[in-house]
Amino acid sequence: MSLTQQHLLDTHRARHLGTPVPPAPGTHDARVVRELREYRRFRAVLAGRPARGRIRHVLHRWLHRWPAGC
């Protein structure tokens, strides 16, 4: 059973029983990603690492490790 079919079944069941309809799949995806990003920043601060710009700093360090022209 696909995700869409399960959602339709849950929606039908909720309407039949008079309970609130569940949210559509993907409704809260942006909020979950935002909360995960904030949690990772929080964990970085607790560990004593910079909370922002870590990936850019690592990429810059990696790209400029070798001398130009090699």
C-alpha positions as a LaTeX table, in Angstrom:
\begin{tabular}{lrrr}
\hline
Residue & $x$ (\AA) & $y$ (\AA) & $z$ (\AA) \\
\hline
Met1 & 0.00 & 0.00 & 0.00 \\
Ser2 & 1.38 & 3.37 & $-0.97$ \\
Leu3 & 1.57 & 6.41 & 1.27 \\
Thr4 & $-1.24$ & 8.11 & $-0.63$ \\
Gln5 & $-3.52$ & 5.08 & $-0.37$ \\
Gln6 & $-2.88$ & 4.84 & 3.38 \\
His7 & $-3.66$ & 8.53 & 3.81 \\
Leu8 & $-6.92$ & 8.17 & 1.88 \\
Leu9 & $-7.88$ & 5.16 & 3.99 \\
Asp10 & $-7.09$ & 7.04 & 7.21 \\
Thr11 & $-9.06$ & 10.06 & 6.00 \\
His12 & $-12.08$ & 7.93 & 5.14 \\
Arg13 & $-11.90$ & 6.16 & 8.50 \\
Ala14 & $-11.58$ & 9.46 & 10.39 \\
Arg15 & $-14.57$ & 11.00 & 8.62 \\
His16 & $-16.63$ & 7.86 & 9.20 \\
Leu17 & $-15.79$ & 7.84 & 12.92 \\
Gly18 & $-16.11$ & 11.62 & 13.33 \\
Thr19 & $-12.50$ & 12.12 & 14.44 \\
Pro20 & $-10.12$ & 14.81 & 13.10 \\
Val21 & $-8.65$ & 14.09 & 9.67 \\
Pro22 & $-4.87$ & 13.38 & 9.73 \\
Pro23 & $-2.61$ & 15.89 & 7.96 \\
Ala24 & $-1.62$ & 15.16 & 4.38 \\
Pro25 & 1.78 & 13.52 & 3.82 \\
Gly26 & 4.54 & 16.12 & 3.56 \\
Thr27 & 2.59 & 18.86 & 5.33 \\
His28 & 5.16 & 19.37 & 8.08 \\
Asp29 & 8.34 & 18.52 & 6.15 \\
Ala30 & 9.72 & 22.08 & 6.13 \\
Arg31 & 9.17 & 22.46 & 9.87 \\
Val32 & 10.91 & 19.14 & 10.58 \\
Val33 & 13.95 & 20.14 & 8.49 \\
Arg34 & 14.10 & 23.53 & 10.24 \\
Glu35 & 13.93 & 21.90 & 13.69 \\
Leu36 & 16.62 & 19.38 & 12.76 \\
Arg37 & 18.92 & 22.20 & 11.62 \\
Glu38 & 18.35 & 24.07 & 14.88 \\
Tyr39 & 18.98 & 20.91 & 16.91 \\
Arg40 & 22.28 & 20.29 & 15.09 \\
Arg41 & 23.36 & 23.90 & 15.72 \\
Phe42 & 22.47 & 23.52 & 19.39 \\
Arg43 & 24.50 & 20.29 & 19.66 \\
Ala44 & 27.46 & 22.00 & 17.97 \\
Val45 & 27.41 & 24.82 & 20.51 \\
Leu46 & 27.28 & 22.35 & 23.39 \\
Ala47 & 30.28 & 20.51 & 21.92 \\
Gly48 & 32.24 & 23.77 & 21.59 \\
Arg49 & 32.16 & 23.92 & 17.80 \\
Pro50 & 30.99 & 26.89 & 15.72 \\
Ala51 & 27.26 & 26.70 & 15.08 \\
Arg52 & 27.26 & 28.26 & 11.61 \\
Gly53 & 29.46 & 28.08 & 8.55 \\
Arg54 & 31.10 & 24.77 & 9.38 \\
Ile55 & 30.51 & 23.14 & 5.99 \\
Arg56 & 31.73 & 26.18 & 4.06 \\
His57 & 34.84 & 26.35 & 6.26 \\
Val58 & 35.65 & 22.67 & 5.71 \\
Leu59 & 35.09 & 22.94 & 1.94 \\
His60 & 37.30 & 26.02 & 1.77 \\
Arg61 & 40.03 & 24.28 & 3.73 \\
Trp62 & 39.74 & 21.18 & 1.53 \\
Leu63 & 39.76 & 23.09 & $-1.76$ \\
His64 & 42.75 & 25.26 & $-0.83$ \\
Arg65 & 44.82 & 22.41 & 0.55 \\
Trp66 & 46.71 & 21.83 & $-2.70$ \\
Pro67 & 48.79 & 24.49 & $-4.47$ \\
Ala68 & 47.30 & 25.89 & $-7.67$ \\
Gly69 & 48.43 & 24.34 & $-10.96$ \\
Cys70 & 48.85 & 20.76 & $-9.76$ \\
\hline
\end{tabular}
